[in-house]
Amino acid sequence: MDRTSPLDQQLLLKHVPGMAYRCRNDEAWTMLFVSAGCKPLTGYTPDELLNNARVSYASLIHPDDRAMVDKEVRDAVRGRRAFQCSYRLIARDGTAKWVWEQGESVRSDEKGGAVLQGYVTDITAEKTKDQALVESRESFNQLADSMPLIVWSADAQGNTDFTSRAFFDYTGSDFTDGLSPSERWRAAIHPADMSMVSAAWRVANQTATHYTQEYRLLNKDGVYRWHLSQARPIRDRRGNVLKWYGATIDVHDQRLLLQDARRLANRLINTLESITDAFITLDQHWRLTYINAKAEELLGVKRESLLGRVIWAEFPGAEVFEAHYRKAVDEQITQEFTAEYPPLFKHFEVRAYPSGEGLAIYFRDVTSQLVMDDRLRQSQHLEAVGQLTGGVAHDFNNLLTVILGNAELLEEDLVGHEALQPLAAMIREAAGRGADLTRRLLAFARRQALEPQITDVAALVTNMEGLLRRTLQENIDIRLTHDGSVRALVDPAQLEAALLNLCVNARDAMPDGGTLTIETGTRCLDEEYAAAHTEVVPGMYVMLSVSDTGTGIAPNILPRVFDPFFTTKPQGKGSGLGLSMAYGFVKQSFGHISLYSELGQGTTINIYLPQCAGEPGASVERGALLVGGSESILLVEDDEMVRDYTARLLQDLGYDVVVACDGRQGLEIVRSDRPLDLLVTDMIMPGGLNGRQLAEAAQRLRPQLKVLFMSGYTENAIVHQGRLNPGVHLVNKPYQRSELASKVRIALGDV
């Protein structure tokens, strides 16, 4: 049975582009469920579409398309198949959008009618692009037909596929003569020139080089006149020829002006090739000789104000571009590169081709693409760190569990041994540092298991004031500012750790003293802010702000401050994980973190956590006395050292312990008649049965059996979106006796 609530469905579909829906197959297509994607698609909210509260979805379909859509859906339902179609949708603001829909009939509702479900997405951009291609081709044909010379094109194999009207006017050929463009050309070329023309065209096609040839062409009066044909191949990124564009001009009376005619043809070809990308040409003195409309748009200037001017004088700050352009001209080689032009805040992908006249330059704005690529790299970087951390954390925490636990036992057993007890304490402290390092890495990678509860952030900060004053220097003035009680759903322990890290960083930035201001309150992150920070969901947030009057951070360092292990502190003075841990924890808590800093003025870090209502949850008292029991415990752990150490701890606490080395052996013990009160199991184990699978199987056999999981890295086995699933008990490795003892009593239901 599907137990997903409408709210859960909306949350699942929140970041999916387009609109998912379920509706009745009635005349109005009455919506029973619609995702939040309907708002950007139609302009109406889900509540306005559900049950036709404000408008029916069917009424939004363009009248000219409604019959087609009805027929497609009707035929699909009758044929018991899925349906898909594209049509126009009239949005709330009256604009028409092209959409693509795919759906199916899934069942009948309580009234006996069919219920449809499917997905609708906006394809206006694709339709516009297709239309633009058609219009571009039509514009090319119109431009070619309007010119007083013959313009033609050929496919990648060299077969002529278009000839302008000038050819027909000159030769007297007819569009309806049944001949192909290539056949018409062969019929018009002088027989004595045919082999020469064919050979030159064949060489150009085989070498993908420019084609230039003079030959005689028969006109409608039966007279052959000399013509000059030139063509240039259009290539893709790999250098493969996609298309040929050519022009043929009558040079019978101007053969003495051959060089000028060639320049005219070259200029025409360059102009024809500027249809898609922005395109400019420079002469040998770096003066702009041509600028197309796209270049005019990207550069933000009118072409009339630039033509004839030196490019460097009009676009200062283009040193990177100048270096590539000069190399292209000096070495006569093509230059392809991507560079930023700071005055326009844009990145351009550029191709510069040297020619006899100077330089032909194609370029396009790739700023948005680079931003997306950078975000993808950051996401992949974060995921890679998480995967690396997860792989190391499990085995590393197993080792730390044994080292930390036995060091603790040694320290207690060596009371009175002044020479040996400090050594045991050093081992315990070093293992604790290793455990803290693992926790910080897991926090940055958003792999730690959070235990969120409704937390009064202002009260939490107030309760930490004493700790902060003891931690910071006396010459630092701490000021707390609270805007009433502000509550967020957050793991309070992790929030305390993050705040402490930020305060320690602030202290280190004020070696000579200063002011540390901690402020709490509520802030609204609106649509405009969310548009500039794509990971932010607009709404009300609890803000925790930490400001110092320290040295500040250099602008060139700011982009790296959240990277793990990045630090500007002297060696041994910082791990470089404080800010990265805070960053990962805030992101995992569905929050947002921002940093503002000026050299010599100080730094402000703002943490935004989703606001929530309700009474703050009670936290578990830490540092309690060891409490044991006499219950029967099944311990399942694949690491022998961890298994032996944990079994000893539990036995010392008074429990009856039976051990298993993997999930399958543990399940056999569960199937036996042995009394069991609690299953304590590692999460990641070999043998095809992990801790979660073992717990599920065990509780099916013994519904009253309690479960406590152990792990240093849980991925998604018992953690959902970084938070422990309700009712799940987990003790993180490495753990001390007091932690294990407390968690066991909690799992057994005593706390």
TAZIVEN-V209607 format. One record per residue. N is the residue number from 1. OMEGA is omega in whole degrees, -180 to 180 (NA if undefined). NEAR is the number of other ideal C-beta (glycine too) atoms within 10 Angstrom. Layout:
BEGIN
{{N & OMEGA & NEAR} {N & OMEGA & NEAR}}
END
This chain:
BEGIN
{{1 & -180 & 2} {2 & -177 & 5} {3 & -179 & 5} {4 & -179 & 9} {5 & 176 & 9} {6 & 180 & 13} {7 & 178 & 8} {8 & 179 & 10} {9 & 180 & 17} {10 & 179 & 16} {11 & 179 & 14} {12 & -175 & 12} {13 & -170 & 18} {14 & -176 & 11} {15 & 178 & 9} {16 & 180 & 13} {17 & -179 & 11} {18 & -173 & 19} {19 & 171 & 26} {20 & -175 & 21} {21 & 167 & 24} {22 & -175 & 18} {23 & 173 & 26} {24 & 177 & 18} {25 & 177 & 16} {26 & -174 & 15} {27 & -178 & 9} {28 & -173 & 14} {29 & -176 & 21} {30 & -176 & 18} {31 & 175 & 23} {32 & 175 & 15} {33 & 176 & 17} {34 & -177 & 28} {35 & -178 & 23} {36 & 179 & 18} {37 & 179 & 23} {38 & -177 & 23} {39 & 178 & 16} {40 & -178 & 12} {41 & -173 & 21} {42 & -174 & 24} {43 & 179 & 18} {44 & 177 & 20} {45 & 177 & 15} {46 & -178 & 19} {47 & -179 & 10} {48 & -180 & 17} {49 & -176 & 25} {50 & 179 & 19} {51 & 177 & 13} {52 & -175 & 17} {53 & 178 & 13} {54 & -178 & 12} {55 & 176 & 15} {56 & -180 & 18} {57 & -178 & 21} {58 & -178 & 17} {59 & 180 & 12} {60 & -179 & 22} {61 & -179 & 21} {62 & -177 & 16} {63 & -178 & 9} {64 & -177 & 9} {65 & -171 & 17} {66 & -178 & 15} {67 & 180 & 10} {68 & -180 & 14} {69 & 179 & 19} {70 & -178 & 14} {71 & -180 & 12} {72 & 180 & 16} {73 & -179 & 21} {74 & 180 & 12} {75 & -179 & 11} {76 & 180 & 18} {77 & -180 & 16} {78 & -179 & 10} {79 & 179 & 10} {80 & 178 & 8} {81 & 176 & 10} {82 & 178 & 11} {83 & 175 & 20} {84 & -180 & 13} {85 & 175 & 16} {86 & -178 & 15} {87 & -180 & 18} {88 & -179 & 18} {89 & 179 & 21} {90 & -178 & 16} {91 & -176 & 16} {92 & -179 & 14} {93 & 175 & 7} {94 & 179 & 7} {95 & 178 & 10} {96 & 179 & 12} {97 & 171 & 19} {98 & 179 & 19} {99 & 174 & 25} {100 & -177 & 16} {101 & 173 & 23} {102 & -178 & 12} {103 & -180 & 22} {104 & 174 & 17} {105 & -173 & 21} {106 & -178 & 11} {107 & 175 & 9} {108 & 179 & 12} {109 & -175 & 15} {110 & 178 & 6} {111 & 178 & 8} {112 & -179 & 6} {113 & -180 & 13} {114 & 176 & 17} {115 & -179 & 18} {116 & 172 & 23} {117 & -178 & 15} {118 & -170 & 19} {119 & -180 & 18} {120 & -179 & 23} {121 & -176 & 16} {122 & 177 & 20} {123 & -178 & 17} {124 & -178 & 14} {125 & 179 & 10} {126 & 179 & 12} {127 & 180 & 16} {128 & 179 & 12} {129 & 178 & 11} {130 & -180 & 12} {131 & 180 & 11} {132 & 178 & 12} {133 & 178 & 11} {134 & -179 & 10} {135 & 178 & 11} {136 & 179 & 12} {137 & 179 & 12} {138 & 179 & 10} {139 & 178 & 12} {140 & -180 & 17} {141 & 180 & 15} {142 & 178 & 11} {143 & -179 & 14} {144 & -178 & 23} {145 & -178 & 13} {146 & -176 & 11} {147 & -179 & 15} {148 & 177 & 8} {149 & -176 & 18} {150 & 176 & 24} {151 & -177 & 25} {152 & 177 & 21} {153 & 179 & 20} {154 & 179 & 22} {155 & -175 & 13} {156 & 180 & 16} {157 & 177 & 8} {158 & 179 & 17} {159 & -179 & 12} {160 & -178 & 19} {161 & 177 & 13} {162 & 174 & 17} {163 & -177 & 22} {164 & -177 & 22} {165 & -178 & 16} {166 & 178 & 21} {167 & -179 & 21} {168 & 178 & 17} {169 & -178 & 14} {170 & -174 & 20} {171 & -175 & 18} {172 & 178 & 12} {173 & -178 & 19} {174 & 178 & 10} {175 & -173 & 10} {176 & -177 & 6} {177 & 177 & 11} {178 & 180 & 7} {179 & 174 & 14} {180 & 178 & 12} {181 & 180 & 17} {182 & 180 & 14} {183 & 178 & 13} {184 & 178 & 18} {185 & -179 & 22} {186 & -180 & 15} {187 & -176 & 12} {188 & -177 & 20} {189 & 179 & 19} {190 & -179 & 15} {191 & -178 & 10} {192 & -179 & 10} {193 & -171 & 17} {194 & -177 & 12} {195 & 179 & 9} {196 & -180 & 14} {197 & -179 & 20} {198 & -179 & 13} {199 & -180 & 11} {200 & 179 & 16} {201 & 179 & 20} {202 & 179 & 11} {203 & 179 & 11} {204 & 179 & 21} {205 & -178 & 19} {206 & -177 & 9} {207 & -178 & 10} {208 & 178 & 15} {209 & -180 & 11} {210 & -180 & 13} {211 & 177 & 21} {212 & -177 & 16} {213 & 173 & 19} {214 & 178 & 17} {215 & -179 & 19} {216 & -176 & 18} {217 & -177 & 23} {218 & 178 & 17} {219 & -174 & 17} {220 & 178 & 12} {221 & 180 & 8} {222 & -179 & 7} {223 & 176 & 10} {224 & 177 & 17} {225 & 180 & 15} {226 & 178 & 16} {227 & 174 & 22} {228 & 176 & 22} {229 & 174 & 23} {230 & 179 & 21} {231 & -179 & 23} {232 & -180 & 23} {233 & 172 & 21} {234 & -175 & 16} {235 & 171 & 14} {236 & -177 & 10} {237 & -178 & 7} {238 & -180 & 5} {239 & 180 & 8} {240 & -180 & 11} {241 & 177 & 17} {242 & -171 & 10} {243 & 172 & 16} {244 & 172 & 24} {245 & -177 & 22} {246 & 176 & 26} {247 & 180 & 25} {248 & -175 & 24} {249 & 178 & 21} {250 & -180 & 18} {251 & -176 & 20} {252 & -178 & 15} {253 & -174 & 9} {254 & -177 & 14} {255 & 177 & 11} {256 & 179 & 9} {257 & -174 & 12} {258 & -177 & 12} {259 & 179 & 9} {260 & 179 & 11} {261 & 179 & 18} {262 & 178 & 16} {263 & 179 & 14} {264 & 179 & 17} {265 & 179 & 22} {266 & -180 & 20} {267 & 178 & 17} {268 & -180 & 19} {269 & 180 & 19} {270 & 179 & 22} {271 & -179 & 15} {272 & -178 & 19} {273 & -176 & 18} {274 & -175 & 20} {275 & -172 & 16} {276 & -178 & 14} {277 & 169 & 17} {278 & -172 & 21} {279 & 174 & 22} {280 & 174 & 25} {281 & 178 & 22} {282 & 174 & 22} {283 & -175 & 15} {284 & 178 & 11} {285 & 177 & 8} {286 & 176 & 17} {287 & 179 & 16} {288 & -179 & 21} {289 & 176 & 17} {290 & 177 & 17} {291 & 180 & 21} {292 & -174 & 20} {293 & -179 & 11} {294 & 177 & 19} {295 & 177 & 22} {296 & 180 & 17} {297 & -177 & 11} {298 & -178 & 17} {299 & 176 & 20} {300 & 179 & 9} {301 & 177 & 14} {302 & -176 & 10} {303 & -178 & 15} {304 & -178 & 9} {305 & -176 & 11} {306 & -175 & 19} {307 & -180 & 13} {308 & -179 & 10} {309 & 179 & 13} {310 & -172 & 14} {311 & -176 & 18} {312 & 180 & 14} {313 & -178 & 9} {314 & -177 & 13} {315 & 177 & 18} {316 & 180 & 8} {317 & -178 & 13} {318 & -175 & 18} {319 & -180 & 9} {320 & 179 & 15} {321 & -178 & 22} {322 & -179 & 14} {323 & 180 & 13} {324 & -178 & 17} {325 & 180 & 22} {326 & 178 & 14} {327 & 179 & 15} {328 & -179 & 22} {329 & -176 & 18} {330 & -177 & 9} {331 & -180 & 10} {332 & 177 & 10} {333 & 179 & 11} {334 & 177 & 11} {335 & 175 & 20} {336 & -176 & 13} {337 & 174 & 15} {338 & -177 & 14} {339 & 179 & 16} {340 & 171 & 15} {341 & -171 & 20} {342 & -177 & 9} {343 & 179 & 11} {344 & -178 & 15} {345 & -178 & 8} {346 & 171 & 18} {347 & -179 & 18} {348 & 169 & 21} {349 & -168 & 16} {350 & 170 & 22} {351 & -178 & 18} {352 & -177 & 23} {353 & 177 & 18} {354 & 177 & 19} {355 & 180 & 18} {356 & -179 & 9} {357 & -176 & 15} {358 & -175 & 19} {359 & 172 & 21} {360 & -171 & 24} {361 & 173 & 24} {362 & 177 & 21} {363 & 178 & 24} {364 & -179 & 18} {365 & 180 & 17} {366 & -177 & 16} {367 & -178 & 14} {368 & 180 & 10} {369 & 180 & 13} {370 & 177 & 15} {371 & 179 & 12} {372 & 178 & 12} {373 & -180 & 11} {374 & 178 & 11} {375 & 178 & 12} {376 & 179 & 10} {377 & 179 & 10} {378 & 178 & 12} {379 & 179 & 10} {380 & 177 & 10} {381 & 179 & 12} {382 & -180 & 18} {383 & 180 & 12} {384 & 177 & 11} {385 & 179 & 21} {386 & 180 & 20} {387 & 178 & 13} {388 & 180 & 12} {389 & -179 & 23} {390 & -180 & 18} {391 & -178 & 11} {392 & -170 & 14} {393 & -176 & 26} {394 & -179 & 21} {395 & -178 & 13} {396 & 180 & 20} {397 & 173 & 26} {398 & 179 & 25} {399 & -179 & 17} {400 & 178 & 24} {401 & -179 & 27} {402 & -177 & 21} {403 & -177 & 20} {404 & -178 & 25} {405 & -179 & 23} {406 & 176 & 17} {407 & 179 & 21} {408 & 178 & 20} {409 & 179 & 17} {410 & -178 & 17} {411 & 179 & 19} {412 & -179 & 11} {413 & -176 & 12} {414 & 176 & 16} {415 & -178 & 7} {416 & 177 & 7} {417 & -173 & 13} {418 & -178 & 7} {419 & -173 & 7} {420 & -177 & 13} {421 & 177 & 16} {422 & 178 & 12} {423 & 178 & 14} {424 & 179 & 19} {425 & 178 & 15} {426 & 178 & 12} {427 & -180 & 17} {428 & -179 & 20} {429 & 180 & 12} {430 & 178 & 14} {431 & 177 & 22} {432 & 176 & 17} {433 & 177 & 12} {434 & 178 & 17} {435 & 179 & 22} {436 & 177 & 14} {437 & 179 & 14} {438 & 179 & 23} {439 & -180 & 20} {440 & 177 & 25} {441 & 178 & 26} {442 & 179 & 26} {443 & 179 & 28} {444 & -177 & 27} {445 & 179 & 24} {446 & -180 & 20} {447 & 180 & 23} {448 & 179 & 27} {449 & -179 & 21} {450 & 175 & 20} {451 & -175 & 17} {452 & 173 & 21} {453 & 179 & 15} {454 & -171 & 15} {455 & 173 & 24} {456 & -174 & 21} {457 & 179 & 26} {458 & 179 & 22} {459 & 179 & 16} {460 & 180 & 21} {461 & 180 & 22} {462 & -180 & 14} {463 & -180 & 12} {464 & -174 & 18} {465 & -179 & 12} {466 & 179 & 9} {467 & -179 & 13} {468 & -180 & 19} {469 & 177 & 12} {470 & -176 & 7} {471 & -175 & 13} {472 & -179 & 18} {473 & -178 & 12} {474 & -179 & 7} {475 & 176 & 10} {476 & -180 & 21} {477 & -178 & 13} {478 & 179 & 14} {479 & 179 & 10} {480 & 179 & 15} {481 & -178 & 12} {482 & 176 & 16} {483 & -180 & 13} {484 & 179 & 9} {485 & 180 & 11} {486 & -172 & 23} {487 & 179 & 20} {488 & 175 & 28} {489 & -172 & 20} {490 & 175 & 28} {491 & -174 & 22} {492 & -179 & 21} {493 & 180 & 15} {494 & 177 & 22} {495 & 177 & 25} {496 & -180 & 16} {497 & 179 & 19} {498 & -180 & 27} {499 & 180 & 21} {500 & 178 & 16} {501 & -180 & 20} {502 & 180 & 24} {503 & 177 & 22} {504 & 176 & 15} {505 & 179 & 21} {506 & 178 & 26} {507 & -179 & 19} {508 & 179 & 17} {509 & -180 & 20} {510 & -177 & 20} {511 & 180 & 11} {512 & -180 & 9} {513 & -179 & 14} {514 & -177 & 18} {515 & 175 & 15} {516 & -179 & 23} {517 & 177 & 17} {518 & -175 & 23} {519 & 173 & 18} {520 & 179 & 24} {521 & 177 & 16} {522 & 179 & 16} {523 & 175 & 16} {524 & 173 & 10} {525 & -171 & 17} {526 & -177 & 11} {527 & -179 & 8} {528 & 178 & 8} {529 & 180 & 15} {530 & 179 & 15} {531 & 179 & 10} {532 & 179 & 7} {533 & -167 & 10} {534 & -178 & 9} {535 & -176 & 10} {536 & 173 & 18} {537 & -178 & 12} {538 & 178 & 13} {539 & -180 & 12} {540 & -178 & 12} {541 & 169 & 24} {542 & -178 & 25} {543 & 171 & 21} {544 & -174 & 28} {545 & 178 & 18} {546 & -178 & 22} {547 & 176 & 19} {548 & 178 & 25} {549 & -174 & 19} {550 & -172 & 24} {551 & -178 & 19} {552 & -176 & 16} {553 & -180 & 19} {554 & -178 & 11} {555 & -178 & 10} {556 & 180 & 7} {557 & -174 & 11} {558 & -178 & 13} {559 & -174 & 9} {560 & -171 & 13} {561 & -179 & 20} {562 & 179 & 18} {563 & 178 & 17} {564 & 178 & 22} {565 & 177 & 13} {566 & -180 & 14} {567 & 175 & 20} {568 & -180 & 15} {569 & 177 & 13} {570 & -180 & 7} {571 & -179 & 6} {572 & -178 & 6} {573 & -180 & 9} {574 & -178 & 16} {575 & -176 & 16} {576 & -178 & 16} {577 & -177 & 22} {578 & -179 & 22} {579 & -180 & 23} {580 & 177 & 25} {581 & 178 & 25} {582 & 179 & 27} {583 & -179 & 23} {584 & 180 & 29} {585 & -179 & 27} {586 & 179 & 23} {587 & -180 & 18} {588 & 178 & 23} {589 & 179 & 24} {590 & 180 & 19} {591 & -177 & 21} {592 & 179 & 21} {593 & 179 & 20} {594 & -178 & 14} {595 & 176 & 14} {596 & -177 & 14} {597 & 174 & 20} {598 & 180 & 12} {599 & 178 & 11} {600 & -178 & 8} {601 & -180 & 13} {602 & -175 & 22} {603 & 174 & 23} {604 & 176 & 17} {605 & 179 & 22} {606 & 174 & 17} {607 & 178 & 27} {608 & -180 & 25} {609 & -179 & 24} {610 & -179 & 16} {611 & 176 & 18} {612 & 179 & 14} {613 & 178 & 7} {614 & -179 & 9} {615 & 178 & 8} {616 & -179 & 15} {617 & 179 & 13} {618 & 179 & 7} {619 & 180 & 12} {620 & -180 & 11} {621 & 180 & 8} {622 & 179 & 9} {623 & -180 & 6} {624 & 177 & 12} {625 & 177 & 7} {626 & 178 & 13} {627 & 179 & 14} {628 & -180 & 16} {629 & -179 & 18} {630 & -178 & 9} {631 & -180 & 19} {632 & -175 & 14} {633 & 172 & 25} {634 & -180 & 24} {635 & 180 & 25} {636 & -177 & 28} {637 & -176 & 25} {638 & 179 & 18} {639 & -173 & 20} {640 & -178 & 12} {641 & 178 & 15} {642 & -179 & 22} {643 & -178 & 19} {644 & -179 & 14} {645 & -178 & 20} {646 & 178 & 26} {647 & 180 & 18} {648 & 179 & 14} {649 & -178 & 23} {650 & 178 & 24} {651 & 178 & 14} {652 & 178 & 13} {653 & 174 & 19} {654 & -176 & 11} {655 & 172 & 22} {656 & -170 & 16} {657 & 170 & 18} {658 & -172 & 16} {659 & 175 & 19} {660 & -175 & 22} {661 & 176 & 16} {662 & -175 & 19} {663 & -177 & 25} {664 & 177 & 16} {665 & 178 & 15} {666 & -179 & 29} {667 & 177 & 18} {668 & 179 & 10} {669 & 177 & 16} {670 & -179 & 21} {671 & -178 & 12} {672 & -179 & 9} {673 & -176 & 5} {674 & 177 & 11} {675 & 179 & 9} {676 & 177 & 21} {677 & -174 & 20} {678 & 173 & 23} {679 & 175 & 25} {680 & -172 & 28} {681 & 171 & 27} {682 & -179 & 26} {683 & -174 & 22} {684 & -178 & 20} {685 & 177 & 23} {686 & 174 & 11} {687 & 176 & 13} {688 & -179 & 9} {689 & -180 & 18} {690 & -175 & 19} {691 & -179 & 26} {692 & 180 & 20} {693 & 178 & 15} {694 & -179 & 28} {695 & 180 & 25} {696 & -180 & 10} {697 & -179 & 17} {698 & -178 & 23} {699 & 171 & 15} {700 & 179 & 10} {701 & -179 & 11} {702 & -175 & 14} {703 & -177 & 7} {704 & -176 & 7} {705 & 177 & 16} {706 & -176 & 20} {707 & 172 & 22} {708 & 180 & 21} {709 & 174 & 26} {710 & 176 & 26} {711 & 170 & 24} {712 & -178 & 28} {713 & -171 & 27} {714 & -175 & 26} {715 & -177 & 14} {716 & -174 & 10} {717 & 178 & 17} {718 & -179 & 20} {719 & -180 & 21} {720 & -178 & 12} {721 & 176 & 11} {722 & -178 & 21} {723 & 179 & 18} {724 & 175 & 18} {725 & -178 & 13} {726 & 177 & 6} {727 & -178 & 6} {728 & 178 & 19} {729 & -175 & 17} {730 & 171 & 20} {731 & -176 & 20} {732 & 173 & 22} {733 & -8 & 25} {734 & -178 & 24} {735 & 175 & 22} {736 & -177 & 18} {737 & -178 & 18} {738 & 179 & 15} {739 & -179 & 13} {740 & -179 & 21} {741 & -180 & 22} {742 & -179 & 23} {743 & 179 & 21} {744 & -179 & 27} {745 & 178 & 19} {746 & -179 & 15} {747 & 179 & 22} {748 & 174 & 17} {749 & -178 & 9} {750 & -176 & 11} {751 & NA & 13}}
END
